[in-house]
Amino acid sequence: MIPSIELNQGVAIPQLGYGVFQVPPDETQAAVEQALAAGYRHIDTAAAYYNEAAVGAAIKASGLPRGELFVTTKLRNGDQGYDSARRAYADSLDRLGLDRIDLYLVHWPYPSAGRYVDAWRALAELQRGGEVRAVGVSNFLVEHLDALAAASDLTPAVNQIELHPTFQQAELVTVCRQRGIAIESYSPLGRGADLTAPAVTAIAAAHGVDPARVILRWQLQSGFIAIPKSNTPERIASNADLWGFELSDAEVAAITGLEAGQRTGGDPATFALSQIR
């Protein structure tokens, strides 16, 4: 029942995915297996999470046809650059046990290193050669997107950014949509901080659902791709159960009205770690 969005590179991506950021490697396989059993078909990982191998093991154990699954992973900051990005992609394939990744992202612009444009050139060639289905970016601000546009005629398929009711990055979203770049929301619940907003809890009570489902439904009705994360089997299943209710225009507007500029993660203009942890 999960709808898909057609990306600008001709690939359909499920609008709801399961993210494994900060899921310990020894817990990742079980969590991903639970997510797949709950109906998720889009799994989001990254080289910097150190759990790609466990994601691959879960995919193999699931027995699901590869064509039913959408797998995203990301280029680690320390592997930016043209040659190193191509090597890193091959390494991710090996860890995942796949012959092709559905979506490969430059994880952060890491502007102080000055290598993200070269990394993008490598990803663009991988995509054009059919080695990866689609390529995009994560945490890119307008100035970083401008630099890619000046150096390459391939537009990112996706910009995966922190986006939740109290941090919506409206200007960046507008620019991405004008350029045909789909928006993917990480930390879609504000790392739990947005769940207690009175507007959210009132809407949840009106629909007889929990606040997380209200926010995720807002994400989807707003046209975003959302990748919630949880280690709890009950929460994994609940976050995927978004189809028995619909928010009214007024309810969508009430949640949109919670914008407060409350970033919970790193600032892409200055984030400068060679790897996340």
VEXDREN-2710 file (C-alpha; in Angstrom, 1 decimal):
% VEXDREN-2710
k/r/px/py/pz
1/MET/0.0/0.0/0.0
2/ILE/3.0/2.3/0.3
3/PRO/2.9/4.8/-2.6
4/SER/5.9/5.6/-4.8
5/ILE/7.3/8.8/-6.3
6/GLU/8.8/8.9/-9.7
7/LEU/12.3/10.4/-9.5
8/ASN/13.8/12.6/-12.2
9/GLN/16.2/9.8/-13.3
10/GLY/13.3/7.5/-14.2
11/VAL/13.2/5.4/-11.0
12/ALA/10.2/5.0/-8.6
13/ILE/11.0/5.2/-4.9
14/PRO/8.7/4.1/-2.2
15/GLN/7.5/7.2/-0.3
16/LEU/8.0/5.5/3.1
17/GLY/11.3/3.8/4.0
18/TYR/13.0/2.3/7.1
19/GLY/16.2/4.1/8.2
20/VAL/19.0/2.4/10.2
21/PHE/21.0/5.4/11.4
22/GLN/22.4/4.7/14.8
23/VAL/21.0/1.1/14.8
24/PRO/24.0/-1.0/16.1
25/PRO/25.4/-3.4/13.6
26/ASP/24.5/-6.4/15.8
27/GLU/20.9/-5.3/15.9
28/THR/20.4/-4.2/12.4
29/GLN/19.6/-7.5/10.7
30/ALA/16.8/-8.2/13.1
31/ALA/15.4/-4.7/12.8
32/VAL/15.5/-4.7/9.0
33/GLU/13.8/-8.1/8.9
34/GLN/11.1/-6.8/11.2
35/ALA/10.7/-3.8/8.9
36/LEU/10.4/-5.9/5.8
37/ALA/7.9/-8.2/7.6
38/ALA/5.9/-5.0/8.4
39/GLY/5.6/-4.1/4.8
40/TYR/8.5/-1.7/4.2
41/ARG/10.2/-2.2/0.9
42/HIS/12.6/0.8/1.1
43/ILE/15.7/0.5/3.3
44/ASP/18.0/3.4/3.9
45/THR/21.6/2.9/5.2
46/ALA/25.0/4.5/4.7
47/ALA/28.7/3.5/4.8
48/ALA/29.1/5.7/7.8
49/TYR/26.5/3.7/9.8
50/TYR/28.7/0.6/9.7
51/ASN/25.7/-1.6/9.2
52/GLU/25.5/-2.2/5.5
53/ALA/26.5/-5.8/5.8
54/ALA/23.7/-6.5/8.3
55/VAL/21.2/-4.8/6.0
56/GLY/22.4/-7.1/3.2
57/ALA/22.0/-10.1/5.4
58/ALA/18.4/-9.1/6.3
59/ILE/17.6/-8.7/2.6
60/LYS/19.0/-12.1/1.8
61/ALA/17.2/-13.7/4.8
62/SER/13.9/-12.2/3.8
63/GLY/13.6/-14.2/0.6
64/LEU/11.9/-11.2/-1.0
65/PRO/12.6/-10.7/-4.8
66/ARG/15.2/-8.1/-5.3
67/GLY/12.9/-6.2/-7.7
68/GLU/10.5/-5.6/-4.8
69/LEU/13.1/-3.8/-2.7
70/PHE/14.6/-0.3/-2.9
71/VAL/17.9/0.1/-1.2
72/THR/19.7/3.4/-0.5
73/THR/23.2/3.9/0.8
74/LYS/25.5/6.8/1.0
75/LEU/29.1/7.8/0.3
76/ARG/31.1/8.4/3.5
77/ASN/32.6/11.9/3.7
78/GLY/36.1/10.6/3.9
79/ASP/35.6/8.8/0.6
80/GLN/34.7/11.9/-1.4
81/GLY/36.7/12.5/-4.6
82/TYR/36.4/10.9/-8.0
83/ASP/38.4/7.7/-7.8
84/SER/37.7/7.2/-4.1
85/ALA/34.0/7.5/-4.6
86/ARG/34.0/4.9/-7.3
87/ARG/35.9/2.5/-5.0
88/ALA/33.6/3.3/-2.1
89/TYR/30.5/2.4/-4.2
90/ALA/32.1/-1.0/-5.1
91/ASP/32.8/-1.6/-1.4
92/SER/29.2/-0.8/-0.4
93/LEU/27.9/-3.2/-3.0
94/ASP/30.2/-5.9/-1.6
95/ARG/29.0/-5.3/2.0
96/LEU/25.4/-5.3/1.0
97/GLY/25.8/-8.3/-1.2
98/LEU/24.1/-6.6/-4.1
99/ASP/25.0/-6.2/-7.8
100/ARG/23.4/-2.7/-8.0
101/ILE/22.1/-0.1/-5.5
102/ASP/18.8/1.7/-6.2
103/LEU/19.9/5.1/-4.8
104/TYR/23.4/6.3/-3.9
105/LEU/23.8/9.6/-2.2
106/VAL/26.7/11.9/-1.4
107/HIS/26.1/11.9/2.4
108/TRP/27.2/15.5/3.2
109/PRO/28.7/18.3/1.1
110/TYR/31.6/18.5/3.6
111/PRO/32.6/21.8/2.0
112/SER/35.8/22.3/3.9
113/ALA/37.3/19.3/2.1
114/GLY/36.4/20.7/-1.4
115/ARG/35.8/17.2/-2.9
116/TYR/32.0/16.9/-3.2
117/VAL/31.9/18.1/-6.8
118/ASP/34.4/15.4/-7.8
119/ALA/32.4/12.9/-5.9
120/TRP/29.3/13.9/-7.8
121/ARG/31.1/13.5/-11.1
122/ALA/31.8/9.9/-10.1
123/LEU/28.2/9.2/-9.1
124/ALA/26.9/10.7/-12.3
125/GLU/29.1/8.3/-14.3
126/LEU/28.0/5.4/-12.3
127/GLN/24.4/6.2/-13.0
128/ARG/24.9/6.8/-16.7
129/GLY/26.8/3.5/-16.9
130/GLY/23.9/1.6/-15.3
131/GLU/25.9/0.6/-12.3
132/VAL/23.5/2.4/-10.0
133/ARG/19.8/3.1/-10.7
134/ALA/19.7/6.7/-9.4
135/VAL/22.0/9.1/-7.6
136/GLY/21.4/12.1/-5.3
137/VAL/22.7/14.0/-2.4
138/SER/22.0/14.4/1.3
139/ASN/22.3/17.6/3.5
140/PHE/23.0/19.8/0.5
141/LEU/22.1/23.5/0.7
142/VAL/21.4/25.7/-2.3
143/GLU/25.0/26.8/-2.7
144/HIS/26.1/23.1/-2.9
145/LEU/23.4/22.3/-5.4
146/ASP/24.5/25.3/-7.5
147/ALA/28.1/24.0/-7.5
148/LEU/26.9/20.6/-8.8
149/ALA/24.8/22.3/-11.5
150/ALA/27.8/24.3/-12.7
151/ALA/29.9/21.2/-13.0
152/SER/27.5/18.5/-14.2
153/ASP/24.3/18.3/-16.3
154/LEU/22.9/15.5/-14.2
155/THR/20.5/16.8/-11.5
156/PRO/20.4/14.9/-8.2
157/ALA/17.3/12.7/-8.0
158/VAL/16.9/13.3/-4.3
159/ASN/18.1/15.6/-1.5
160/GLN/17.8/13.8/1.8
161/ILE/17.6/16.5/4.5
162/GLU/16.6/16.9/8.1
163/LEU/12.9/17.8/7.8
164/HIS/10.2/17.6/10.5
165/PRO/7.4/19.9/11.7
166/THR/9.6/22.2/13.7
167/PHE/12.4/22.3/11.1
168/GLN/11.0/22.4/7.5
169/GLN/13.7/24.2/5.4
170/ALA/11.0/25.7/3.2
171/GLU/13.3/27.8/1.0
172/LEU/15.6/24.8/0.3
173/VAL/12.5/22.6/-0.4
174/THR/11.2/25.2/-2.9
175/VAL/14.5/25.3/-4.8
176/CYS/14.7/21.6/-4.9
177/ARG/11.2/21.2/-6.3
178/GLN/11.8/23.9/-8.9
179/ARG/14.8/21.8/-10.1
180/GLY/12.9/18.5/-10.0
181/ILE/14.8/17.2/-7.0
182/ALA/12.7/15.0/-4.6
183/ILE/12.8/15.8/-0.9
184/GLU/13.5/12.9/1.5
185/SER/13.1/13.6/5.2
186/TYR/15.4/12.2/7.8
187/SER/14.6/12.6/11.5
188/PRO/11.0/13.0/10.2
189/LEU/9.7/13.0/13.8
190/GLY/12.3/15.6/15.0
191/ARG/14.0/12.7/17.0
192/GLY/10.8/12.5/19.0
193/ALA/10.7/16.1/20.0
194/ASP/7.8/17.0/17.8
195/LEU/5.6/14.2/19.1
196/THR/4.3/16.3/22.1
197/ALA/3.4/19.4/20.2
198/PRO/-0.3/20.2/21.2
199/ALA/-1.3/20.5/17.5
200/VAL/0.0/17.0/16.8
201/THR/-1.5/15.4/19.9
202/ALA/-4.9/16.9/19.3
203/ILE/-4.9/15.7/15.7
204/ALA/-3.8/12.2/16.9
205/ALA/-6.6/12.1/19.4
206/ALA/-9.1/13.1/16.7
207/HIS/-8.1/10.3/14.5
208/GLY/-7.5/7.7/17.2
209/VAL/-3.8/7.2/16.2
210/ASP/-0.5/7.9/17.9
211/PRO/1.4/11.2/17.2
212/ALA/4.1/9.6/15.2
213/ARG/1.6/8.3/12.6
214/VAL/0.1/11.9/12.4
215/ILE/3.5/13.4/11.6
216/LEU/4.4/10.7/9.1
217/ARG/1.1/11.1/7.4
218/TRP/1.8/14.9/7.2
219/GLN/5.2/14.0/5.6
220/LEU/3.6/11.9/2.9
221/GLN/0.6/14.3/2.2
222/SER/3.2/17.1/1.9
223/GLY/4.9/15.1/-0.9
224/PHE/8.0/14.2/1.0
225/ILE/9.7/10.8/1.2
226/ALA/10.0/9.8/4.9
227/ILE/12.5/7.4/6.5
228/PRO/11.6/6.9/10.2
229/LYS/13.8/4.8/12.4
230/SER/13.0/2.6/15.4
231/ASN/14.4/-0.5/17.0
232/THR/11.1/-1.5/18.6
233/PRO/9.1/-4.0/16.6
234/GLU/5.8/-2.5/17.6
235/ARG/6.9/1.0/16.6
236/ILE/8.4/-0.2/13.3
237/ALA/5.0/-1.7/12.4
238/SER/3.0/1.3/13.7
239/ASN/5.1/3.7/11.6
240/ALA/4.1/1.8/8.5
241/ASP/0.4/1.8/9.3
242/LEU/-0.5/5.2/7.7
243/TRP/-3.4/4.3/5.4
244/GLY/-6.5/4.1/7.5
245/PHE/-6.8/7.8/8.0
246/GLU/-6.1/11.1/6.1
247/LEU/-5.4/14.6/7.4
248/SER/-7.6/17.4/6.4
249/ASP/-6.1/20.5/4.8
250/ALA/-6.6/22.3/8.0
251/GLU/-4.7/19.6/9.9
252/VAL/-1.9/19.7/7.4
253/ALA/-1.7/23.5/7.8
254/ALA/-1.7/23.2/11.6
255/ILE/1.3/20.9/11.6
256/THR/3.1/23.0/9.0
257/GLY/2.5/26.0/11.3
258/LEU/4.8/24.4/13.9
259/GLU/7.9/25.6/12.0
260/ALA/10.4/26.9/14.6
261/GLY/13.9/26.5/13.0
262/GLN/14.8/23.7/15.4
263/ARG/17.6/21.8/13.7
264/THR/18.6/18.7/15.6
265/GLY/21.5/17.5/13.5
266/GLY/24.6/19.0/12.0
267/ASP/24.7/22.2/9.9
268/PRO/25.7/21.2/6.3
269/ALA/27.5/24.6/5.9
270/THR/30.0/23.6/8.6
271/PHE/29.7/19.8/9.2
272/ALA/33.3/18.6/8.7
273/LEU/33.7/15.1/10.0
274/SER/35.4/12.6/7.7
275/GLN/32.9/10.1/8.9
276/ILE/29.8/10.3/11.1
277/ARG/31.2/8.3/14.0
END
